[in-house]
Amino acid sequence: MEIGVDSFAAMMSGKSNRSLSDKDALAQLLERIEHADRAGLDIFGIGEHHRKGFLDSAPTLILAAAAARTKRIRLTSAVTVLSAADPVRVFQNFATLDLISGGRAEMVAGRGSFIEAFPLFGLNLEDYDELFTEKLELLLKIRENEFVTWSGKFRPPLNNIPVYPRPLQHPFPVWVGVGGTRESFIRAGSLGLPLMVAVIGGETHRFLPLVDLYRQAGKKAGYQPEQLKVGMHSLGYVANTTKEAYDDFYAGYAEAMTKVGKERGWPPMTRDWFEAQAGPTGALLVGNPEEVAQKILRHSEALGGITRLTFQMDTAEVPHEKLMQAIDLIGTRIKPWLHVVN
């Protein structure tokens, strides 16, 4: 199983009286990616948001900077908001990243969990699903063909037009990031694309029927089981003790989730709910290394087997130094343990 970290490039103050500047926050993020590479993690992902509090509106630029400072770790988006982007430019950006990194780039294409990109780029939210479907089709056609002939509803047609540069990897790895809609899982399976499931709340086993739909759609389309990879993105954090992990993570996590909850009609976050989610059956991967490693295995079993797990740690306002320590624990304690038991 591959183990990694995803970041939304959140501006973190470490709960101090002095918030970090954007410059310092990005410098610390690049330091964490470099540290993850040294710690032996397999993957580091950068999200894409277009709202205050996040510095990841241009994720391929962050990943390119990280590529120059790392040697082994794979670099991916988490996710690329394809609905609001031009697939030609998306492909060109990631192909360039692949060349810079020596073939270590990947993409997770998705629709995003927020909607601010639609008015920002002049798109109609009513076209939410249709935009993604069409743009994913074009992206995959560009991936397979140097010269592209294509027409659709939302973009001018291409008539035997070449798209450059070409990436080092062929085919370039494209995953599909999904939340909880049946159509998203079935689409990914029908295309034979690896699946990245965002499980940020509730109980992981509730996603199994959707993952089964993905595998069934892939089988029906003629893909082999080994082609239908399933990964999981989870909010999480690791410290030496469970108490330390809870105390470090809860305050910032509660603040962030309560803020998002006001937009979506969720109740305010409570400590009891947090600890239930961090418990044996909940979605959060928060605790000491042994507890978290065992919970990762339970998540994998609940979804019928996963090949990748990524931690999302930085939206909880945990200080940089503690995130560096958490990366160490993931690389030196959790990953080796999972390797032995698998």
KEDRENTI-350297 format. One line per 2 residues: number of its first residue (from 1); for each residue y, x, z of C-alpha. Coordinates in Angstrom, 1 decimal. Each point is the difference from the previous one (the first is absolute). Example, Ala and Ser with C-alpha at 12.3 -4.5 7.8 and 13.67 -1.06 7.14 Angstrom:
KEDRENTI-350297
1> -4.5,12.3,7.8  3.4,1.4,-0.7
//
This chain:
KEDRENTI-350297
1> 0.0,0.0,0.0  3.5,1.3,-0.9
3> 2.5,-0.1,2.8  3.8,0.1,-0.4
5> 3.4,-1.2,0.9  2.5,-2.4,-1.6
7> 3.7,0.1,0.6  2.8,-2.3,-0.8
9> 2.6,2.8,0.6  1.4,-2.1,2.9
11> 3.1,1.6,1.5  -1.2,0.9,3.5
13> 2.2,0.8,3.0  -2.9,0.7,2.4
15> 1.6,-2.7,2.2  2.7,2.5,1.0
17> 3.7,-0.8,0.2  0.6,1.9,-3.3
19> -1.6,-1.3,-3.1  -1.1,2.5,-2.6
21> 2.0,0.4,-3.2  -1.7,-0.9,-3.2
23> -0.1,3.7,-0.9  -1.8,0.9,3.2
25> -2.4,-3.0,-0.2  -1.1,1.1,-3.5
27> -0.3,3.6,1.1  -2.3,-1.1,2.9
29> -2.1,-2.1,-2.4  -0.6,2.9,-2.3
31> -0.9,2.1,3.0  -2.6,-2.6,1.0
33> -1.5,-0.1,-3.5  -0.3,3.8,0.0
35> -1.5,-0.2,3.4  -2.5,-2.6,-1.1
37> -1.1,2.3,-2.8  -0.6,2.9,2.5
39> -1.8,-2.4,2.4  -2.6,-0.8,-2.7
41> 1.0,-3.6,-0.7  -1.1,-1.3,-3.5
43> 3.0,-2.2,-1.0  3.6,-0.7,0.7
45> 1.8,-3.1,-1.4  3.6,-0.9,-0.3
47> 1.0,-3.7,-0.2  2.8,-1.6,-1.9
49> 2.7,-2.1,1.6  3.6,-0.9,-1.0
51> 1.4,-1.0,3.4  1.9,1.5,2.9
53> -2.1,2.1,2.3  -2.2,1.5,-2.6
55> 0.5,3.1,-2.2  -2.8,-0.5,-2.5
57> 1.7,-1.8,-2.9  -0.9,3.0,-2.2
59> -3.5,0.9,1.2  -1.0,2.3,-2.9
61> 3.0,2.3,0.9  -1.3,0.3,3.6
63> -3.5,0.6,-1.3  1.2,2.6,-2.4
65> 1.8,1.9,2.7  -3.2,-0.2,2.1
67> -2.1,1.3,-2.9  2.0,3.2,-0.1
69> -0.7,0.5,3.7  -3.7,-0.9,0.1
71> -3.2,1.4,-1.5  -2.9,-2.4,0.4
73> 1.0,-3.5,1.3  0.1,-2.8,-2.5
75> 3.3,-1.7,-0.4  0.3,-3.8,-0.7
77> 2.3,-2.9,0.1  -0.5,-2.7,2.6
79> 0.8,-2.1,-1.9  1.9,0.2,-3.3
81> 1.8,-3.3,-0.4  -1.1,-0.4,-3.6
83> 1.4,-3.6,-0.4  3.5,1.4,0.3
85> -0.5,3.1,-2.2  -0.4,1.1,-3.6
87> -3.6,1.1,-0.4  1.0,2.6,-2.6
89> 2.3,1.7,2.5  -2.5,-0.4,2.8
91> -2.6,1.7,-2.0  2.3,2.8,-1.1
93> 1.0,0.6,3.6  -3.5,0.2,1.3
95> -1.2,2.1,-3.0  2.7,2.5,0.9
97> -1.0,-0.1,3.6  -3.6,0.7,-1.0
99> 1.1,3.0,-2.0  2.1,1.4,2.8
101> -2.7,-0.5,2.6  -2.8,1.4,-2.2
103> -1.9,-3.2,-0.3  0.4,-1.4,3.5
105> 2.0,-3.1,-0.7  -1.1,-3.7,0.3
107> 1.6,-3.4,-0.1  -0.5,-3.2,1.9
109> 1.5,-2.8,-2.0  1.0,-3.1,1.8
111> 2.5,-2.8,0.3  1.6,1.1,3.3
113> 0.3,-1.8,3.2  3.8,-0.7,-0.3
115> 1.9,-1.6,-2.7  3.4,1.9,-0.1
117> -1.0,1.8,-3.2  0.1,-3.2,-2.0
119> 3.7,-0.7,0.2  0.8,3.7,0.1
121> -1.5,0.4,-3.5  0.9,-3.4,-1.4
123> -3.4,-1.5,0.2  -1.0,-3.6,0.7
125> -2.2,-0.4,3.1  -1.7,-3.0,-1.6
127> -1.6,2.5,-2.4  -1.5,2.0,2.9
129> -3.6,-0.1,-1.0  0.5,-0.1,-3.8
131> 2.2,3.1,0.1  -2.6,2.0,1.8
133> -2.9,-1.1,-2.2  1.9,0.9,-3.2
135> 1.3,3.3,1.3  -3.3,1.1,1.3
137> -1.6,-0.7,-3.4  2.6,2.1,-1.7
139> -0.3,2.8,2.6  -3.8,0.2,-0.6
141> 0.5,0.0,-3.8  2.4,2.9,0.3
143> -2.5,1.8,2.2  -2.6,-0.3,-2.7
145> 2.0,0.6,-3.1  2.5,2.6,-1.0
147> 1.4,-2.3,-2.7  0.5,-3.5,1.2
149> 0.3,-3.3,-1.8  0.7,-2.9,2.3
151> 2.0,-3.2,0.4  0.7,-2.2,2.9
153> 2.5,-2.5,1.6  2.1,2.2,2.3
155> 0.5,3.2,-2.0  0.8,0.9,-3.6
157> -3.1,0.8,-2.1  -1.4,3.4,-0.8
159> -1.1,0.7,-3.5  -2.2,3.1,-0.2
161> 2.5,1.8,2.4  -1.2,3.2,1.7
163> 0.5,0.3,3.8  0.5,3.5,1.5
165> -0.8,2.0,2.0  -3.7,-0.5,0.4
167> -1.5,0.6,3.4  -2.5,2.8,0.8
169> -2.6,-2.5,1.3  -1.7,-2.3,-2.4
171> -0.1,-2.8,0.8  2.9,0.3,2.3
173> -1.1,-1.7,3.4  1.5,-3.5,0.3
175> -0.9,-2.1,3.1  1.1,-3.6,0.6
177> 1.7,-0.8,3.3  -0.8,-3.5,1.3
179> 1.0,-2.2,2.9  -1.9,-3.3,0.4
181> 0.0,-1.9,-3.3  -3.3,-0.8,-1.7
183> 1.5,0.6,-3.5  1.0,3.6,0.9
185> -3.5,0.9,1.1  -1.6,-1.6,-3.1
187> 2.5,1.6,-2.3  -0.8,3.5,1.3
189> -3.7,-0.5,-0.2  0.2,-1.4,-3.6
191> 1.9,3.2,-1.0  -2.4,2.3,1.8
193> 2.8,1.5,2.0  -0.4,1.4,3.6
195> 1.4,-2.3,2.6  2.4,0.8,2.9
197> 0.0,-2.8,2.6  3.0,-0.2,2.4
199> -1.4,-1.3,3.3  3.0,-0.1,2.4
201> -1.0,-2.8,2.3  -2.8,-2.3,1.0
203> -3.6,1.0,-0.1  -1.3,2.2,-2.9
205> -3.2,-2.0,-0.6  2.0,-2.9,-1.2
207> 0.8,2.0,-3.2  -3.7,0.4,-0.9
209> -0.2,-3.2,-2.1  2.9,1.3,-2.0
211> -1.6,3.4,-0.4  -3.2,-1.7,-1.1
213> 1.9,-1.9,-2.7  1.3,3.4,-1.2
215> -3.5,1.5,-0.2  -1.4,-3.1,-1.7
217> 2.8,0.0,-2.6  -0.6,3.6,-0.6
219> -3.7,-0.4,-0.4  0.5,-3.0,-2.4
221> 2.4,2.2,-2.1  -2.8,2.6,-0.3
223> 1.2,2.7,2.5  -2.4,1.9,2.2
225> 0.3,-0.2,3.8  1.1,3.6,0.3
227> 3.0,-0.8,-2.2  1.2,-2.8,2.3
229> 1.4,2.1,2.8  1.6,-1.8,3.0
231> 2.7,1.7,2.2  1.9,-1.3,3.0
233> 3.6,0.5,1.1  0.5,-0.7,3.7
235> 2.8,0.4,2.5  -1.1,2.6,2.5
237> 0.8,3.0,2.2  -2.2,2.5,1.9
239> 0.8,1.8,3.3  -2.1,1.9,2.5
241> -0.4,-3.0,2.2  0.0,-3.8,-0.6
243> 2.9,-0.5,2.4  2.1,2.6,-1.7
245> -0.7,-1.5,-3.4  0.9,-3.5,1.2
247> 3.1,1.2,1.8  1.2,2.1,-3.0
249> -0.6,-2.7,-2.6  0.7,-3.4,1.5
251> 3.7,-0.1,0.5  0.9,1.0,-3.6
253> -2.8,-2.0,-1.5  1.1,-3.1,2.0
255> 3.6,0.4,-1.2  -1.0,0.4,-3.6
257> -2.5,-2.9,-0.1  2.4,-2.3,1.9
259> 2.7,0.8,-2.6  -2.3,-0.7,-2.9
261> -1.2,-3.1,1.8  3.4,-1.5,0.1
263> 0.0,0.1,-3.8  -3.5,-1.5,-0.3
265> -0.1,-2.5,2.9  -2.3,2.1,2.3
267> 0.3,-0.2,3.8  1.4,3.1,1.8
269> -2.4,2.8,0.7  -1.5,0.2,3.5
271> -1.8,2.8,1.8  -3.1,-2.2,0.5
273> -0.2,-0.8,-3.7  0.5,3.7,-0.9
275> -2.8,1.1,2.4  -2.3,-2.7,-1.4
277> 0.6,1.3,-3.6  -0.6,3.6,1.2
279> -3.2,-1.1,1.6  -3.6,0.1,-1.4
281> 0.4,-2.7,-2.7  3.7,0.0,-0.7
283> 1.6,1.6,-3.1  2.1,2.7,1.7
285> -1.4,3.6,0.2  1.7,1.0,3.2
287> -1.7,2.1,2.7  -1.6,3.3,0.8
289> -2.0,1.8,-2.8  -3.4,-1.2,1.0
291> 1.0,-3.6,0.3  1.8,0.0,-3.3
293> -2.8,1.8,-1.9  -2.5,-2.6,1.3
295> 2.3,-2.8,-1.0  0.4,1.4,-3.5
297> -3.8,-0.2,-0.3  0.1,-3.6,1.1
299> 2.7,-0.8,-2.5  -2.2,1.6,-2.7
301> -3.0,-2.1,1.0  2.2,-3.1,0.1
303> 1.0,0.5,-3.6  -3.4,0.9,-1.3
305> 0.9,3.7,-0.2  3.3,1.8,-0.7
307> 0.6,3.4,-1.7  3.6,0.6,1.2
309> 2.0,-0.8,3.2  3.7,0.7,0.3
311> 2.1,-0.2,3.2  3.6,-1.5,-0.2
313> 1.7,1.5,3.1  3.7,0.6,-0.6
315> 1.5,-3.5,0.2  -0.6,0.0,3.8
317> 2.8,2.5,0.7  -2.4,2.5,1.4
319> 1.8,3.5,0.2  -0.8,2.5,-2.6
321> -1.7,2.4,2.4  -2.4,-2.7,1.1
323> -0.8,-0.9,-3.6  -0.8,3.6,-0.7
325> -2.4,0.0,3.0  -1.6,-3.2,-1.3
327> -0.5,1.6,-3.4  -1.7,2.9,1.8
329> -2.3,-2.4,1.9  -0.9,-1.9,-3.2
331> -0.9,3.2,-1.8  -1.7,1.9,2.8
333> -1.7,-2.8,2.0  -0.4,-3.2,-2.0
335> -0.8,1.4,-3.5  -2.7,2.4,1.2
337> -1.6,-2.7,2.1  -0.1,-2.5,-2.9
339> -1.5,2.8,-2.2  -2.8,0.6,2.5
341> -0.9,-3.7,0.5  0.1,-0.7,-3.7
//
